[in-house]
């Protein structure tokens, strides 16, 4: 995987370098914990954003190991304090969205373009998961996002929280999920996950000390 190419395309040459971690089934939680903890250490990042983001981020990481037919993936994150912006990218060089969905008899004949478009729809899955992770990530973008991009094969989905557009792009053999978020806006984290799980409490249990929890109230 050409990480430099990903950084140049999605993160540019700004002075603040991104954090880069390669993960597999043994290190996925470490990668998740490292990146969320780093964001949690920034006092001006809104906690409710992290409560929702932490859930979606783990789901996107897990998608690599569950659906790509590869043993590892790459996560890249940058926090730009001056712009109150979080950038996260998760990429793999696996089979891609369309190939994965076609292993589900319901989507055997799905076109590449349609597969990329439908991957953020609730319940759309290859059968190895619930089809909820990218759906929740799209809801996160709707609440506090700037942009979500999902690039697989020759097609890229771009969602700005209002409109979804599909573009033909240079081919990526695998899947890239890239999101940009406002870091300073208060949201309802459990609304992001459609109130199907308590991501607020999950985040607090994992990343907030008892005295910090008291300060939240």
C-alpha positions as CSV (number, residue, x, y, z in Angstrom):
1,X,0.0,0.0,0.0
2,X,1.4,3.4,-1.0
3,X,0.9,5.4,2.3
4,X,2.7,8.4,0.9
5,X,0.2,8.6,-1.9
6,X,-2.7,8.5,0.5
7,X,-1.2,11.2,2.7
8,X,-0.5,13.5,-0.3
9,X,-4.0,13.1,-1.7
10,X,-6.0,13.4,1.5
11,X,-3.9,15.3,4.0
12,X,-1.7,17.5,1.9
13,X,1.5,19.1,3.0
14,X,0.3,21.0,6.1
15,X,2.9,21.4,8.9
16,X,1.1,19.1,11.3
17,X,2.0,15.6,10.4
18,X,-0.6,12.8,10.6
19,X,-0.5,9.8,12.9
20,X,0.0,6.6,11.0
21,X,-0.7,3.1,12.3
22,X,-0.8,-0.3,10.6
23,X,-3.2,-2.7,12.4
24,X,-4.2,-6.4,12.3
25,X,-6.4,-8.6,14.4
26,X,-3.8,-8.5,17.3
27,X,-3.3,-4.7,17.2
28,X,-6.7,-3.3,16.2
29,X,-7.7,-2.3,19.7
30,X,-4.3,-0.7,20.2
31,X,-4.7,1.4,17.1
32,X,-8.2,2.4,18.1
33,X,-7.1,3.2,21.6
34,X,-4.0,5.2,20.5
35,X,-5.9,7.4,18.1
36,X,-9.0,8.0,20.2
37,X,-6.8,8.7,23.3
38,X,-4.8,11.2,21.4
39,X,-7.9,13.1,20.4
40,X,-9.2,12.8,23.9
41,X,-6.1,14.5,25.2
42,X,-7.0,17.6,23.2
43,X,-9.0,19.8,25.6
44,X,-10.7,21.8,22.9
45,X,-12.2,18.7,21.1
46,X,-15.9,18.3,22.0
47,X,-16.5,15.2,24.0
48,X,-19.8,14.3,22.3
49,X,-18.0,14.2,19.0
50,X,-15.5,11.7,20.3
51,X,-18.3,9.6,21.9
52,X,-19.8,9.1,18.5
53,X,-16.6,9.1,16.5
54,X,-15.0,6.4,18.7
55,X,-17.8,4.0,17.9
56,X,-17.7,4.7,14.1
57,X,-14.0,4.6,14.0
58,X,-13.8,1.1,15.5
59,X,-16.5,-0.2,13.1
60,X,-14.5,1.1,10.1
61,X,-11.3,-0.5,11.4
62,X,-13.1,-3.8,12.0
63,X,-14.6,-3.7,8.5
64,X,-11.1,-4.1,7.1
65,X,-10.5,-7.3,9.0
66,X,-14.0,-8.6,8.5
67,X,-14.7,-7.8,4.8
68,X,-11.4,-7.1,2.9
69,X,-9.9,-10.6,2.9
70,X,-6.7,-9.0,4.1
71,X,-5.0,-9.4,7.4
72,X,-4.1,-5.8,8.0
73,X,-5.0,-2.2,7.2
74,X,-3.7,1.3,7.7
75,X,-5.2,4.1,9.8
76,X,-4.2,7.7,9.4
77,X,-5.4,10.6,11.6
78,X,-4.7,14.3,11.9
79,X,-6.2,16.9,14.2
80,X,-6.0,20.5,12.9
81,X,-6.5,22.7,15.9
82,X,-6.5,25.9,13.9
83,X,-9.5,24.7,11.8
84,X,-11.2,22.7,14.5
85,X,-11.0,19.7,12.2
86,X,-10.4,16.0,12.6
87,X,-9.3,13.9,9.6
88,X,-9.4,10.1,9.7
89,X,-8.6,7.7,6.9
90,X,-8.7,3.9,7.0
91,X,-7.5,2.0,4.0
92,X,-6.9,-1.6,2.8
93,X,-5.8,-3.3,-0.4
94,X,-8.3,-6.0,-0.2
95,X,-11.2,-7.3,-2.4
96,X,-13.2,-4.0,-2.4
97,X,-16.8,-3.2,-1.6
98,X,-18.4,-4.7,-4.7
99,X,-16.7,-8.0,-4.6
100,X,-17.5,-8.3,-0.9
101,X,-21.2,-7.5,-1.4
102,X,-21.5,-10.0,-4.2
103,X,-20.7,-12.8,-1.8
104,X,-24.2,-12.1,-0.4
105,X,-26.8,-13.8,-2.6
106,X,-29.0,-10.7,-2.3
107,X,-26.4,-8.6,-4.1
108,X,-24.9,-11.2,-6.5
109,X,-25.2,-9.0,-9.6
110,X,-24.7,-5.6,-8.0
111,X,-22.7,-3.1,-10.2
112,X,-19.5,-1.6,-8.8
113,X,-21.0,1.9,-8.8
114,X,-24.1,0.8,-7.0
115,X,-22.1,-1.2,-4.4
116,X,-20.2,1.9,-3.4
117,X,-23.4,4.0,-3.3
118,X,-25.3,1.4,-1.2
119,X,-22.6,0.7,1.4
120,X,-23.8,3.5,3.6
121,X,-27.4,2.2,3.6
122,X,-28.6,0.6,6.8
123,X,-28.4,-3.2,6.7
124,X,-26.5,-3.5,3.4
125,X,-23.8,-6.1,4.1
126,X,-22.0,-9.2,2.7
127,X,-23.5,-11.2,5.5
128,X,-20.5,-11.1,7.7
129,X,-21.7,-8.1,9.7
130,X,-24.8,-6.1,10.4
131,X,-24.3,-3.4,7.8
132,X,-24.4,-0.7,10.5
133,X,-20.8,0.7,10.7
134,X,-20.7,2.8,7.5
135,X,-24.4,3.7,8.0
136,X,-23.5,5.1,11.4
137,X,-20.5,6.9,10.0
138,X,-22.7,8.6,7.4
139,X,-25.0,9.7,10.2
140,X,-22.0,11.1,12.0
141,X,-21.1,13.1,8.9
142,X,-24.7,14.3,8.8
143,X,-24.5,15.5,12.4
144,X,-21.0,17.1,12.6
145,X,-19.2,16.2,9.4
146,X,-17.5,18.1,6.6
147,X,-17.1,15.2,4.2
148,X,-17.1,11.4,3.9
149,X,-15.4,9.6,1.0
150,X,-15.5,5.9,0.3
151,X,-13.3,4.9,-2.6
152,X,-13.3,1.3,-3.9
153,X,-12.3,0.1,-7.3
154,X,-13.0,2.8,-9.9
155,X,-15.7,4.6,-7.9
156,X,-15.8,7.1,-5.1
157,X,-18.7,8.1,-2.9
158,X,-18.7,11.7,-1.6
159,X,-21.2,12.6,1.1
160,X,-21.3,16.1,2.7
161,X,-24.1,15.4,5.1
162,X,-26.8,16.4,2.6
163,X,-26.0,15.1,-0.8
164,X,-24.4,11.8,-1.9
165,X,-22.5,11.8,-5.2
166,X,-20.7,9.0,-7.0
167,X,-17.6,9.8,-9.1
168,X,-15.5,7.7,-11.3
169,X,-11.9,7.9,-10.0
170,X,-8.5,6.4,-10.4
171,X,-8.7,2.7,-9.4
172,X,-8.0,1.7,-5.9
173,X,-7.6,-2.0,-5.3
174,X,-9.3,-2.2,-2.0
175,X,-11.3,0.3,0.0
176,X,-10.5,3.8,1.4
177,X,-12.8,5.4,4.0
178,X,-12.0,9.0,4.7
179,X,-13.8,11.4,6.9
180,X,-13.5,15.0,8.0
181,X,-15.3,16.3,11.1
182,X,-15.8,19.5,12.9
183,X,-14.2,18.9,16.4
184,X,-15.9,21.8,18.2
185,X,-19.7,21.2,17.8
186,X,-21.9,19.5,20.4
187,X,-24.0,16.6,19.2
188,X,-26.1,13.8,20.5
189,X,-23.8,10.8,20.1
190,X,-26.5,8.1,20.7
191,X,-28.6,9.8,18.0
192,X,-25.7,9.2,15.6
193,X,-25.9,5.5,16.2
194,X,-29.7,5.6,15.9
195,X,-30.0,4.9,19.6
196,X,-29.2,1.2,19.0
197,X,-26.3,1.3,21.4
198,X,-25.0,3.5,24.1
199,X,-21.8,4.8,22.5
200,X,-21.7,7.7,25.0
201,X,-21.3,5.4,28.0
202,X,-19.0,3.1,26.1
203,X,-16.6,6.0,25.4
204,X,-16.9,7.3,29.0
205,X,-16.0,3.9,30.4
206,X,-13.0,3.5,28.2
207,X,-11.5,7.0,28.0
208,X,-12.7,9.1,30.9
209,X,-11.4,9.0,34.4
210,X,-13.9,9.3,37.3
211,X,-13.1,13.0,37.9
212,X,-13.5,13.7,34.3
213,X,-16.9,12.1,34.2
214,X,-17.9,14.3,37.1
215,X,-16.9,17.4,35.1
216,X,-19.1,16.2,32.2
217,X,-22.1,16.8,34.3
